[in-house]
Amino acid sequence: MVKPSSSTRRSKPPRVTPPADQETRDRILDAAHIVFTRKGTASSRTQEIAAQAGVNKALVHYYFGTKAALADAIFARALGTLMPRIFGILADPDRSIEEKVPAIVREQIDFQSARPYFAGYMVSELHAEPERITRLMARQGGRVPLDVIRRQLREGARAGKFRRISPEQFVANLMGLLIFPFAIRPALCELLGFDTPRWHAFLEERRRLLPDFFMAGLRP
């Protein structure tokens, strides 16, 4: 029997690596956002995310590797959308406090309204893995810029416009008023008897009322 020469032996086909497709990556991220915000990272399965995205499970692993990396990518995308806007408003020396508050209210309500249940998911995940926020904030350029707000609050207090308040309390109070209703949306809707249209009407009302409500708390 004549052995086939090396030139006639069949060689294994080269391993094909899927192309880096931004559209597919974004579709997987969108799907993971839906699944994770509904079930949490730990309780979600990669197969559920793949099915939601309309791709096979191998592609999810190819683009992100692990569920933890996928969760980090969801946080990074969200923070990368919101944080530069909020930080830019806070650090703008040409905007007064009276202008900054309604601008931040608009940004937060628009952001959270477009991402139902993300706030609750974020709070839950950060309790489960507190070090995640340290990693992600480092990628966004660090912590909240407080120097301009500190100066504006001090000047306002000296002029008798504002009560004395630290910039840390200013940011915490404003963020609490904005994020808390979204973080407890299911409970709030049940307690107040809101269906989806009533919830959206409630948010529009908060968009109008919160700037004046918050500024009233700053005045002496």
C-alpha positions in Angstrom: 0.0 0.0 0.0 1.3 3.4 -1.0 1.2 5.9 1.8 0.0 9.3 0.8 2.7 11.9 0.6 2.8 14.8 2.9 1.6 17.0 0.0 -1.5 14.9 -0.5 -2.4 14.4 3.2 -5.4 16.4 4.3 -4.4 19.2 6.6 -6.8 20.5 9.3 -8.6 23.7 8.3 -7.3 26.7 10.1 -9.3 27.8 13.1 -11.5 30.7 12.2 -11.8 33.5 14.7 -15.0 35.5 14.5 -14.6 39.0 13.3 -14.7 41.8 16.0 -18.2 43.0 15.1 -19.3 46.0 17.2 -22.9 45.5 16.3 -22.8 41.9 17.7 -21.0 43.1 20.8 -23.5 45.8 21.4 -26.4 43.3 20.9 -24.9 41.0 23.5 -24.5 44.0 25.9 -28.1 45.0 25.3 -29.3 41.5 25.9 -27.2 41.1 29.1 -28.6 44.4 30.4 -32.1 43.0 30.0 -31.3 39.7 31.6 -29.1 41.0 34.4 -31.4 43.8 35.5 -34.3 41.3 35.7 -32.4 38.5 37.5 -29.1 39.8 38.7 -25.7 38.7 37.5 -25.3 35.6 39.8 -28.7 34.2 38.9 -28.4 34.7 35.1 -27.1 32.1 32.7 -25.0 32.8 29.6 -27.4 30.8 27.5 -30.2 33.2 28.5 -28.1 36.1 27.3 -27.2 34.4 24.1 -30.9 33.6 23.4 -31.9 37.2 24.1 -29.2 38.5 21.8 -30.0 35.9 19.0 -26.4 34.6 19.0 -24.8 31.3 20.1 -23.3 30.9 23.6 -19.8 30.7 22.2 -20.0 34.2 20.8 -20.9 35.6 24.3 -17.7 33.9 25.7 -15.7 35.1 22.7 -16.6 38.8 23.2 -16.6 38.9 27.0 -15.2 35.7 28.5 -17.1 35.6 31.8 -20.3 36.9 33.2 -18.4 39.2 35.6 -16.6 40.8 32.6 -19.9 41.2 30.9 -21.4 42.9 34.0 -18.3 45.2 34.1 -18.9 46.1 30.5 -22.5 47.0 31.2 -21.5 49.2 34.1 -18.7 50.8 32.1 -21.0 51.6 29.2 -23.6 53.1 31.5 -21.1 55.1 33.5 -19.4 56.2 30.3 -22.6 57.6 29.1 -23.7 59.4 32.3 -20.6 60.3 34.3 -18.9 62.6 31.9 -22.1 64.7 31.6 -22.7 64.9 35.3 -19.0 65.6 36.0 -18.9 68.2 33.3 -21.9 70.0 34.8 -20.5 69.9 38.4 -17.0 71.2 37.2 -18.3 74.0 35.0 -17.3 77.3 36.6 -19.6 79.3 34.3 -22.8 77.5 35.5 -24.3 78.7 38.8 -25.7 76.3 41.4 -29.2 77.3 40.3 -28.3 76.2 36.7 -26.5 73.0 37.7 -29.3 71.5 39.7 -32.0 71.4 37.0 -29.4 70.3 34.4 -28.4 67.3 36.6 -32.0 66.5 37.3 -32.7 66.3 33.6 -29.6 64.2 32.8 -30.4 61.7 35.6 -34.1 61.3 34.9 -33.4 60.9 31.1 -30.7 58.4 31.8 -32.6 56.3 34.3 -35.9 56.4 32.3 -34.1 55.0 29.3 -32.7 52.1 31.4 -35.6 50.6 33.4 -34.5 48.8 36.6 -30.8 49.6 36.0 -30.6 51.6 39.3 -31.8 48.7 41.4 -29.5 46.3 39.6 -26.6 48.7 40.2 -27.2 49.1 43.9 -27.6 45.3 44.3 -24.4 44.5 42.4 -22.3 47.2 44.2 -23.3 45.7 47.5 -22.3 42.3 46.3 -19.0 43.5 44.8 -18.0 46.9 46.2 -14.6 46.9 44.5 -16.3 47.1 41.1 -17.1 50.8 41.5 -13.4 51.5 42.3 -12.3 49.8 39.1 -15.0 51.5 37.0 -14.6 55.0 38.4 -10.8 54.7 37.7 -11.6 54.2 34.1 -13.9 57.2 34.1 -11.2 59.5 35.3 -11.6 59.3 39.1 -14.0 60.7 41.6 -16.7 63.4 41.5 -15.1 66.8 40.8 -16.0 68.9 43.9 -13.7 71.9 43.8 -16.0 74.2 41.8 -19.1 73.2 43.7 -17.2 73.8 47.0 -16.3 77.3 46.0 -19.8 78.1 44.7 -21.4 76.8 47.9 -19.0 78.8 50.1 -19.6 82.0 48.1 -23.4 81.4 48.2 -23.3 80.9 52.0 -21.2 84.1 52.5 -23.7 86.0 50.4 -26.6 84.6 52.5 -28.1 82.7 49.5 -27.4 79.2 50.8 -27.1 77.5 54.2 -23.7 76.1 54.9 -23.4 72.6 53.3 -20.4 70.6 52.2 -20.1 69.6 48.5 -20.2 66.0 49.6 -23.6 66.5 51.2 -24.8 68.5 48.2 -24.0 65.6 45.8 -25.3 62.9 48.1 -28.6 64.6 48.7 -29.2 65.4 45.1 -28.2 61.9 43.9 -30.4 60.3 46.6 -33.4 62.2 45.5 -32.8 61.3 41.9 -31.7 57.6 42.1 -33.7 56.2 45.0 -37.2 56.1 43.2 -35.6 54.2 40.3 -33.8 51.8 42.6 -37.0 50.9 44.4 -39.3 51.2 41.4 -41.2 47.9 41.8 -41.9 48.6 45.5 -42.8 52.2 44.9 -45.2 51.3 42.1 -46.9 48.7 44.2 -47.1 51.0 47.3 -48.5 53.9 45.3 -50.6 51.9 42.8 -48.7 53.1 39.7 -49.1 51.3 36.4 -46.6 52.1 33.6 -48.3 55.3 32.3 -48.7 56.6 35.8 -45.1 55.9 36.6 -44.0 58.0 33.6 -46.3 60.8 34.6 -44.8 60.7 38.1 -41.3 61.0 36.6 -42.3 64.0 34.5 -43.8 65.6 37.6 -40.5 65.0 39.5 -38.6 66.5 36.6 -40.5 69.8 37.1 -40.6 69.8 40.9 -37.3 68.5 42.0 -35.1 71.5 41.1 -37.2 73.9 43.2 -37.6 71.4 46.0 -33.9 70.9 46.2 -33.0 74.6 46.0 -35.5 75.4 48.7 -33.5 73.0 51.0 -30.3 75.0 50.3 -31.8 78.3 51.2 -31.3 79.5 54.8 
